[in-house]
């Protein structure tokens, strides 16, 4: 599973990163995590899809943008995504 967190390095993005890391730790999930906060990279991504930051993207699907999911919500989604991959 590939997880990307996109947004300028600010309080909201740091909180989203913390929530994702906490969820991954509790699930003992080994995922590729990429935190993108360089404006150049964000603008490059927006060439293919408009993003409201901060954004949480899992396997190229935008889960949330412009707001922050709490740890439990993230855990719930990641558990469901892992189950689907096992099917």
C-alpha positions as CSV (number, residue, x, y, z in Angstrom):
1,X,0.0,0.0,0.0
2,X,1.3,3.4,-0.9
3,X,0.3,6.4,1.2
4,X,1.0,10.0,0.3
5,X,0.4,13.0,2.4
6,X,0.4,16.2,0.4
7,X,0.5,19.8,1.6
8,X,2.7,22.6,2.8
9,X,4.5,21.9,6.0
10,X,2.2,23.4,8.6
11,X,0.3,22.4,11.7
12,X,-2.5,20.7,9.7
13,X,-0.2,18.6,7.7
14,X,1.9,17.6,10.7
15,X,-1.3,16.5,12.5
16,X,-2.3,14.4,9.5
17,X,1.2,12.8,9.4
18,X,1.0,12.0,13.1
19,X,-2.5,10.5,12.7
20,X,-1.3,8.3,9.8
21,X,1.8,7.2,11.6
22,X,-0.1,6.3,14.7
23,X,-2.7,4.3,12.7
24,X,0.1,2.4,10.9
25,X,1.9,1.6,14.1
26,X,-1.3,0.3,15.8
27,X,-2.1,-1.8,12.7
28,X,1.5,-3.1,12.4
29,X,1.2,-2.1,8.8
30,X,4.2,-1.8,6.6
31,X,3.3,0.7,4.0
32,X,5.3,3.1,1.8
33,X,4.7,6.5,3.2
34,X,5.7,9.6,1.2
35,X,5.2,13.1,2.7
36,X,5.2,15.7,0.0
37,X,5.5,19.3,1.2
38,X,7.7,20.9,-1.5
39,X,5.6,23.4,-3.5
40,X,7.2,22.3,-6.8
41,X,6.1,18.7,-6.2
42,X,2.6,19.7,-5.1
43,X,2.2,21.8,-8.3
44,X,3.5,18.9,-10.4
45,X,0.9,16.6,-8.9
46,X,-1.9,19.1,-9.5
47,X,-1.2,18.9,-13.2
48,X,-3.1,15.6,-13.3
49,X,-5.7,16.4,-10.5
50,X,-6.6,19.4,-8.4
51,X,-5.8,19.0,-4.7
52,X,-6.9,20.9,-1.7
53,X,-4.2,20.5,0.9
54,X,-3.6,18.8,3.2
55,X,-4.5,15.7,1.2
56,X,-4.3,12.0,2.1
57,X,-3.9,9.7,-0.9
58,X,-3.8,5.9,-0.6
59,X,-2.9,3.8,-3.7
60,X,-3.7,6.9,-5.9
61,X,-7.2,7.4,-4.4
62,X,-7.8,10.7,-2.6
63,X,-9.2,9.9,0.8
64,X,-9.5,13.3,2.3
65,X,-8.4,16.8,1.3
66,X,-8.7,20.1,3.0
67,X,-9.4,18.5,6.3
68,X,-7.8,16.0,8.6
69,X,-9.1,12.5,9.4
70,X,-8.6,11.3,12.9
71,X,-6.5,8.2,13.6
72,X,-9.5,5.9,14.1
73,X,-11.0,6.9,10.7
74,X,-7.6,6.3,9.0
75,X,-7.3,2.9,10.7
76,X,-10.7,1.9,9.6
77,X,-10.0,2.7,6.0
78,X,-6.5,1.0,6.0
79,X,-8.0,-2.1,7.5
80,X,-10.6,-2.3,4.8
81,X,-8.0,-1.6,2.1
82,X,-5.8,-4.5,3.5
83,X,-8.8,-6.8,3.5
84,X,-9.6,-6.0,-0.2
85,X,-5.9,-6.7,-1.2
86,X,-6.1,-10.1,0.5
87,X,-9.2,-11.1,-1.5
